[in-house]
Amino acid sequence: FGNSLGTGANQHTTPVQIGTSTGWRKVSSDGKHTLAINGSSLYAWGDNQYGQLGTGNTTPSNTPVFINALGGSAAWSDVSAKNGKSAGIFNSFLYTWGNNADNTLAHPLTAGGTLTTPTAVSIGGDFLDDCDSVSISDQHGLFVRTGNIYA
C-alpha cells in the first residue's frame, strides 16, 4: 500500500497540510502506517495488513480514519507506530494492536496473530493504568508508568 501520508497521494515535493483541522497534538509513523491524535481523538491511515490501524478490519486507508474502537468519549494522549504494530495511551491505560507475531504487543493469547482493534494490556489480570507515554519498536515496546520505564 505504502501511502502513510494521509493526503490521498503517494508523494509530495513540498509540505502539504493533512485535512483542515488545526487540532493535531501527536503523530507517529513508520512509513507504512500513521497514528495521530487530534484533540484527544485517535486517527489512523496507511497500510493495514495486520490491523494496525485499529479499525476492526485489515482494509488500508490513504486518508485519516477516526478510530472509535473503545466507544464513548475519546481520551488518547500518546501513540506509537512501528512495523505493523501500534500502541497508545487511552484514559491513562496502555493499549496495543496490529501484528503480534512475535508477542511484542504483550497479548500472549494472540501470539502469532493479529489484533485489529486497540486492546488493553494487562499483567496478571490487572490492566496497566497510570501510563504516561509509549514507544513500540520492531522487537519490543516500552512505556512509562508512574515515573518508571517498563519493557
Salt bridges, closest charged atoms under 4 A:
ASP30 OD2 - HIS33 ND1 3.29
ASP78 OD1 - LYS26 NZ 3.88
ASP102 OD1 - LYS85 NZ 3.71
ASP129 OD1 - ARG145 NH2 3.18
